[in-house]
Amino acid sequence: MKNILSVLLLIIVPFLLLGQETAEAKQKRMQWFNEAKLGIFIHWGIYSVRGIDESWSFYNRYLPYDEYMKQLNGFNASKYDPAAWAKLIKESGAKYAVLTTKHHDGVALWDTKESELNVVKKTPAARDLVKPFAEALKKEGVKTGLYFSMLDWSHPDYPKFLNNQDRYSDDSVRWNRFLKFRENQVHELAAFKPDLLWFDGDWDYSAEKWKSKELRENINIWMPGVIVNSRINGYGDYATPENGVPIYKPAENNWELCMTINDSWGYQPTDKEYKSPNQVIRILADCIGMGGNLLLDIGPKPDGTIPDKQVKVLKELGRWTKKHKEAIYGTTAGIPKEYYYGASALSKNRDIIYLFVDGKPNGPLLLKGIKNQVNRIWVVGNGAKLNWQVLMKAYWSEVPGQIYIDVPDSVLDEQVTVIAVLLKGPVDLFGSAEKK
């Protein structure tokens, strides 16, 4: 009898604890994500054949649905090299990557048993494209993220199809059938052992209608320890602002900016508006300074090759992240901009301030309101020690002096220079408690 009770407890207790994760346990589970700072998003699907908007092309009536689906015939992945992808991603300095396993068009990149609409059965690629990529990432020590669209504009049981056009208004049998299809596909993704699930497309319905709580509980069972983004009606672990760099630090402790490398998510040869390496690095610095991550998107061609312009940006990004790794990975949000007019970060024990310097300073850098004694200042990735002076420190006043740091041209990085300021003890800012 005791043995039976023990077995039952092992089965039941995890179910009772679902949704009751302590703050400490969540912090531990989120640790790798919060230390990663940089990830690579990959939008790859049949939309790359014509180089058009993923899924939205037919939804917004830019072309008929049938025309959109003809791209299935041209998606061959003939030069797809997941090992090369993983190596490039690692070289960029990214600690995780997120692949679109299924966008809103419903075309799955793996051999799903829930639908014939997948690249194995319906395209010349004729093979699972997710498994080898997940395996290649793991070999390189890069965390695996899988994107999945909650909605599916190709599934006959999904209520909405084209813009402002519904297949049905109220049919609980069909809706529940679709939810079961969605749940089964998410369950299939567990076979790839993802570290992160990146949901999208939850906007059509409420959490109750989507049964998002129940889905998250099942995910916790199928993929223990997995991190889930916010787009599951509030049942995720972190916020995902899109294509707009936050002006102020988001209220959420855990967040990630997802951003295109040009103006498109997937491969579009007509889109020439590429961000320069300098622009990408400055945005990354802003994200780091506010305690968040950057998920930078690329769009491979239908044959699986990554466009040269995208490769060039990733390689220069990799040069910069490798040089400045101590100021990136594992750091926390920096000091407010009232104290330094730029992005900054803090070391784990908060006794080093990393100052990100855009371009060539017009005179010494200015650091204000630091109550600590400064022990040493140097250039990250260069090693040169810098001179500084403290001015306007009156012996009778509690107000700290202003720290002026000389940064000679010879130590400047061609993109963004990083200066490390070692303090005596954890940073102590003059001002209100909220700024400490």
Protein Blocks (a to p, Z undefined) as FASTA:
>chain_A
ZZmmmmmmmmmmmmmmgopacfklmmmmmmmmmmnopacdddddfklmnopaehklmmno
pacfklmmmmmmmmnolmgcfklmmmmmmmnopabdcddfbcfkopafbdcfkbcbdfkl
mmmklpafklmmmmmmmmnopacdddddfbackbmkbmblcehiafbfbdfklmmmmmmm
mmmmmmmmmmnopabdcdehklmpcfklnommmmmmmmmmmmghiacdfknghiafbdcd
ehiacfbdcfblbdcddddfblbfbdcfklmcbccfklmmmmmmmmmmnopacddddddd
fkopacfklmmmmmmmmmmmmmmmmmmnopacdddfklogcdddddfkopaccdddehja
ebjdddehiabdcfbdcdehklpacddddehiafkbcbdcdddddddfklpcfkbccddd
ddedjaddeddfklZZ
